[in-house]
Amino acid sequence: MNGGDILSLITVFVLAAFVGFEVIAKVPSTLHTPLMSGTNAIHGVVLVGAMLVLGTASGTGQTVLGFVAVILATLNVVGGFVVTDRMLEMFKVRKPAKEPAELAATPTSGAAASGAAASGAAAPGPEGGVK
């Protein structure tokens, strides 16, 4: 590779980084989750590419770089799905918790509790003893 090739590759890298930053900075937060799903698909392609490169590695340096690329791509995919899942959890409707008055009004053992109350006998407590 000569100096002109390296300079053009560095130029493309710097321009891609600048354009990528500008595009991501302009995204509103409401579009974050759908974009993360699309990004996860892209990173899946990156992971497959890293595995293909690792499979064709011929030296120790290439093998190490390919392995690091597979690890980083895997972390990126998994991290993206974790973030997406956590964001979607925020939008789920939660059922309201029962109030203490509702809990006290519900019978605990059905017929046994009502039979004991009707006969005047003491009902067993939670520890098994008679109250």
Backbone hydrogen bonds in HBPLUS format (Angstrom, degrees):
<---DONOR---> <-ACCEPTOR-->    atom                        ^
c    i                          cat <-CA-CA->   ^        H-A-AA   ^      H-
h    n   atom  resd res      DA  || num        DHA   H-A  angle D-A-AA Bond
n    s   type  num  typ     dist DA aas  dist angle  dist       angle   num
A0006-ILE N   A0002-ASN O   3.31 MM   4  6.65 163.0  2.34 153.9 158.3     1
A0007-LEU N   A0003-GLY O   2.99 MM   4  6.11 158.5  2.04 144.4 150.7     2
A0008-SER N   A0004-GLY O   3.00 MM   4  6.17 154.2  2.07 143.2 149.7     3
A0009-LEU N   A0005-ASP O   2.96 MM   4  6.18 153.3  2.03 146.5 154.1     4
A0010-ILE N   A0006-ILE O   2.91 MM   4  6.14 158.9  1.96 151.9 157.3     5
A0011-THR N   A0007-LEU O   2.96 MM   4  6.11 152.7  2.04 141.5 149.3     6
A0012-VAL N   A0008-SER O   3.01 MM   4  6.21 159.5  2.06 145.9 150.5     7
A0013-PHE N   A0009-LEU O   2.99 MM   4  6.19 158.1  2.04 145.9 152.2     8
A0014-VAL N   A0010-ILE O   2.93 MM   4  6.14 165.0  1.96 153.3 156.4     9
A0015-LEU N   A0011-THR O   2.98 MM   4  6.13 165.5  2.00 151.2 155.5    10
A0016-ALA N   A0012-VAL O   2.89 MM   4  5.98 157.6  1.94 147.7 154.2    11
A0017-ALA N   A0013-PHE O   2.95 MM   4  6.14 156.1  2.00 148.6 155.1    12
A0018-PHE N   A0014-VAL O   2.98 MM   4  6.18 159.2  2.02 148.6 154.1    13
A0019-VAL N   A0015-LEU O   2.91 MM   4  6.08 171.3  1.92 154.1 156.5    14
A0020-GLY N   A0016-ALA O   2.89 MM   4  5.89 160.5  1.93 144.9 151.2    15
A0021-PHE N   A0017-ALA O   3.00 MM   4  6.12 158.4  2.05 144.8 150.3    16
A0022-GLU N   A0018-PHE O   3.03 MM   4  6.26 163.0  2.06 151.6 156.1    17
A0023-VAL N   A0019-VAL O   2.94 MM   4  6.12 156.6  1.99 152.1 158.2    18
A0024-ILE N   A0020-GLY O   3.06 MM   4  6.18 169.2  2.07 151.8 154.6    19
A0025-ALA N   A0021-PHE O   2.96 MM   4  6.00 155.2  2.02 148.3 155.4    20
A0026-LYS N   A0023-VAL O   3.31 MM   3  5.52 141.0  2.47 100.5 110.4    21
A0027-VAL N   A0024-ILE O   3.27 MM   3  5.47 167.9  2.28 110.3 113.9    22
A0031-LEU N   A0028-PRO O   3.13 MM   3  5.78 154.8  2.19 116.3 123.2    23
A0032-HIS N   A0029-SER O   3.19 MM   3  5.15 163.8  2.22 104.7 109.0    24
A0035-LEU N   A0031-LEU O   3.14 MM   4  6.19 159.4  2.18 152.0 158.3    25
A0036-MET N   A0032-HIS O   2.86 MM   4  6.06 145.4  1.98 148.9 159.5    26
A0037-SER N   A0033-THR O   3.16 MM   4  6.45 151.7  2.24 150.0 156.2    27
A0038-GLY N   A0034-PRO O   3.22 MM   4  6.57 157.4  2.28 144.5 149.9    28
A0039-THR N   A0035-LEU O   2.83 MM   4  6.04 152.8  1.90 146.8 155.2    29
A0040-ASN N   A0036-MET O   2.83 MM   4  6.04 148.9  1.92 146.3 154.3    30
A0041-ALA N   A0037-SER O   3.23 MM   4  6.55 150.0  2.33 141.9 148.7    31
A0042-ILE N   A0038-GLY O   3.10 MM   4  6.46 154.0  2.17 145.0 152.0    32
A0043-HIS N   A0039-THR O   2.85 MM   4  6.13 158.9  1.89 152.8 158.6    33
A0044-GLY N   A0040-ASN O   2.92 MM   4  6.13 134.7  2.13 138.4 150.6    34
A0045-VAL N   A0041-ALA O   3.24 MM   4  6.62 145.3  2.36 141.3 149.1    35
A0045-VAL N   A0042-ILE O   3.05 MM   3  5.18 122.2  2.40  97.1 111.1    36
A0046-VAL N   A0042-ILE O   3.01 MM   4  6.43 149.9  2.11 143.5 152.7    37
A0047-LEU N   A0043-HIS O   2.87 MM   4  6.08 150.5  1.95 141.8 149.2    38
A0048-VAL N   A0044-GLY O   3.05 MM   4  6.34 157.2  2.10 144.4 149.9    39
A0049-GLY N   A0045-VAL O   2.91 MM   4  6.18 159.8  1.95 148.8 154.7    40
A0050-ALA N   A0046-VAL O   2.86 MM   4  6.10 153.9  1.92 147.7 154.9    41
A0051-MET N   A0047-LEU O   2.96 MM   4  6.24 151.7  2.04 147.0 154.5    42
A0052-LEU N   A0048-VAL O   2.95 MM   4  6.25 153.0  2.02 148.4 155.9    43
A0053-VAL N   A0049-GLY O   2.94 MM   4  6.20 158.7  1.99 150.4 155.9    44
A0054-LEU N   A0050-ALA O   2.90 MM   4  6.06 156.3  1.95 143.2 150.3    45
A0055-GLY N   A0051-MET O   2.89 MM   4  6.07 146.9  2.00 141.8 150.8    46
A0056-THR N   A0052-LEU O   3.24 MM   4  6.51 132.5  2.48 138.5 149.4    47
A0056-THR N   A0053-VAL O   3.17 MM   3  5.28 136.6  2.37  98.4 109.9    48
A0057-ALA N   A0054-LEU O   3.31 MM   3  5.15 166.9  2.32 102.6 105.8    49
A0063-THR N   A0059-GLY O   2.98 MM   4  6.12 154.3  2.05 144.4 152.0    50
A0064-VAL N   A0060-THR O   2.92 MM   4  6.13 161.4  1.95 153.2 157.6    51
A0065-LEU N   A0061-GLY O   2.98 MM   4  6.16 168.5  1.99 150.3 153.7    52
A0066-GLY N   A0062-GLN O   2.84 MM   4  5.92 156.4  1.90 144.8 152.1    53
A0067-PHE N   A0063-THR O   2.88 MM   4  6.02 153.8  1.95 145.2 152.4    54
A0068-VAL N   A0064-VAL O   2.93 MM   4  6.17 161.6  1.97 152.7 157.4    55
A0069-ALA N   A0065-LEU O   2.90 MM   4  6.09 153.9  1.96 144.2 151.9    56
A0070-VAL N   A0066-GLY O   2.95 MM   4  6.22 152.5  2.03 145.4 152.3    57
A0071-ILE N   A0067-PHE O   2.97 MM   4  6.24 162.1  2.00 151.3 156.1    58
A0072-LEU N   A0068-VAL O   2.91 MM   4  6.10 169.5  1.92 155.0 157.6    59
A0073-ALA N   A0069-ALA O   2.93 MM   4  5.99 159.1  1.98 145.6 151.9    60
A0074-THR N   A0070-VAL O   2.92 MM   4  6.03 155.4  1.98 145.9 152.8    61
A0075-LEU N   A0071-ILE O   2.96 MM   4  6.22 161.8  1.99 152.0 156.6    62
A0076-ASN N   A0072-LEU O   2.97 MM   4  6.14 149.2  2.07 142.3 150.9    63
A0077-VAL N   A0073-ALA O   2.98 MM   4  6.26 156.8  2.04 148.8 154.0    64
A0078-VAL N   A0074-THR O   2.95 MM   4  6.14 178.7  1.95 160.1 160.5    65
A0079-GLY N   A0075-LEU O   2.85 MM   4  5.77 159.4  1.90 141.8 148.8    66
A0080-GLY N   A0076-ASN O   2.98 MM   4  6.01 150.3  2.07 138.6 146.4    67
A0081-PHE N   A0077-VAL O   3.09 MM   4  6.41 156.4  2.15 151.1 156.7    68
A0082-VAL N   A0078-VAL O   2.97 MM   4  6.23 153.7  2.04 150.0 157.8    69
A0083-VAL N   A0079-GLY O   2.97 MM   4  6.15 163.1  2.00 149.5 153.5    70
A0084-THR N   A0080-GLY O   2.97 MM   4  6.12 160.7  2.01 145.4 151.2    71
A0085-ASP N   A0081-PHE O   2.89 MM   4  5.99 159.0  1.93 144.8 150.6    72
A0086-ARG N   A0082-VAL O   2.97 MM   4  6.18 159.2  2.01 148.6 154.1    73
A0087-MET N   A0083-VAL O   2.97 MM   4  6.20 152.6  2.05 147.3 154.8    74
A0088-LEU N   A0084-THR O   2.95 MM   4  6.18 154.8  2.02 149.0 155.9    75
A0089-GLU N   A0085-ASP O   3.01 MM   4  6.22 142.6  2.15 143.6 153.5    76
A0090-MET N   A0087-MET O   3.20 MM   3  5.40 138.5  2.38  99.6 110.4    77
A0091-PHE N   A0088-LEU O   3.11 MM   3  5.45 147.4  2.22 106.5 115.3    78
A0092-LYS N   A0089-GLU O   3.36 MM   3  5.40 162.1  2.39 102.9 108.1    79
A0102-GLU N   A0099-GLU O   3.06 MM   3  5.39 125.6  2.37 107.5 120.6    80
A0103-LEU N   A0099-GLU O   3.21 MM   4  6.57 151.9  2.29 150.9 159.2    81
A0104-ALA N   A0100-PRO O   3.10 MM   4  6.32 153.1  2.17 147.7 153.7    82
A0105-ALA N   A0101-ALA O   3.20 MM   4  6.32 140.3  2.37 137.8 147.5    83
A0114-SER N   A0110-GLY O   3.25 MM   4  6.54 161.2  2.29 149.1 154.6    84
A0115-GLY N   A0111-ALA O   2.82 MM   4  5.83 154.5  1.88 148.7 155.7    85
A0116-ALA N   A0112-ALA O   3.08 MM   4  6.11 157.6  2.13 141.8 147.3    86
A0117-ALA N   A0113-ALA O   3.09 MM   4  6.19 153.4  2.16 140.6 148.0    87
A0118-ALA N   A0114-SER O   3.01 MM   4  6.10 149.5  2.10 139.7 147.6    88
A0119-SER N   A0115-GLY O   3.13 MM   4  6.28 149.6  2.23 143.7 150.5    89
A0121-ALA N   A0116-ALA O   3.10 MM   5  5.13 118.2  2.50 151.2 157.1    90
A0131-LYS N   A0123-ALA O   3.45 MM   8  6.39 175.7  2.45 150.1 150.9    91
A0125-GLY N   A0129-GLY O   2.59 MM   4  5.47 168.5  1.61 171.9 176.3    92
A0128-GLY N   A0125-GLY O   3.09 MM   3  5.35 161.7  2.12 111.3 116.8    93
